[in-house]
Amino acid sequence: MSESVGVSLLGAGNIGAGVIAALAAGAARYAARVGRPIEVRRVMVRDTKRARPGLTPQQMVGRLEDVLGDPGT
């Protein structure tokens, strides 16, 4: 497969965390359907220091501009 499809989210609460988990659980199925892997690029959160399941510190940002300015999304 080629380059991934970037996805960014505004929030990692109940809904955002569910989306992240669903994308991880169905990664192969979504990649087959879309034709490329789906990658969570950025997630805007209030507290970037708090660990969240399925996210690396590099994926978590505290400013909307960081989400909107990501060229891979």
C-alpha positions as CSV (number, residue, x, y, z in Angstrom):
1,M,0.0,0.0,0.0
2,S,1.1,3.6,-0.5
3,E,1.1,6.6,1.7
4,S,-1.4,6.7,4.6
5,V,-4.6,8.8,4.9
6,G,-4.1,11.2,7.8
7,V,-6.9,11.8,10.3
8,S,-7.0,14.4,13.1
9,L,-9.5,14.7,15.9
10,L,-10.7,17.5,18.1
11,G,-10.9,15.8,21.5
12,A,-10.0,12.4,23.1
13,G,-13.0,12.1,25.4
14,N,-15.6,9.4,25.2
15,I,-16.2,9.8,21.5
16,G,-12.7,10.7,20.4
17,A,-11.2,7.7,22.4
18,G,-13.8,5.5,20.8
19,V,-12.9,6.6,17.3
20,I,-9.2,6.0,18.1
21,A,-9.9,2.6,19.4
22,A,-12.2,1.7,16.4
23,L,-9.5,2.9,13.9
24,A,-6.9,0.7,15.7
25,A,-9.2,-2.3,16.0
26,G,-10.3,-2.2,12.4
27,A,-7.1,-1.0,10.8
28,A,-6.7,-3.8,8.3
29,R,-10.4,-3.6,7.3
30,Y,-10.3,0.2,6.8
31,A,-7.1,0.1,4.9
32,A,-8.5,-2.5,2.5
33,R,-11.6,-0.5,2.0
34,V,-9.9,2.9,1.6
35,G,-6.9,1.5,-0.3
36,R,-4.4,3.0,2.1
37,P,-3.7,2.7,5.8
38,I,-5.4,5.3,8.1
39,E,-3.1,7.1,10.5
40,V,-4.2,9.2,13.4
41,R,-2.0,12.3,13.0
42,R,-3.1,14.8,15.6
43,V,-5.6,14.9,18.5
44,M,-6.3,18.2,20.2
45,V,-6.7,17.7,24.0
46,R,-6.8,20.0,27.0
47,D,-4.0,18.3,28.9
48,T,-1.2,17.1,26.7
49,K,0.8,15.7,29.6
50,R,-1.9,13.1,30.5
51,A,-1.3,9.7,28.9
52,R,-4.1,8.3,26.7
53,P,-4.5,4.8,25.4
54,G,-3.6,4.5,21.7
55,L,-1.9,7.9,21.5
56,T,1.7,8.9,21.6
57,P,2.8,12.2,23.1
58,Q,3.6,13.5,19.6
59,Q,0.1,12.9,18.4
60,M,-1.5,15.0,21.2
61,V,-1.6,18.8,20.8
62,G,-3.1,21.6,22.8
63,R,-3.8,24.1,20.0
64,L,-6.3,24.0,17.2
65,E,-3.6,25.6,14.9
66,D,-1.5,22.5,15.3
67,V,-4.3,20.3,14.1
68,L,-5.2,22.5,11.2
69,G,-1.6,23.2,10.2
70,D,-0.7,19.5,9.9
71,P,0.0,18.9,6.2
72,G,-0.6,15.2,6.6
73,T,-4.2,15.5,7.6
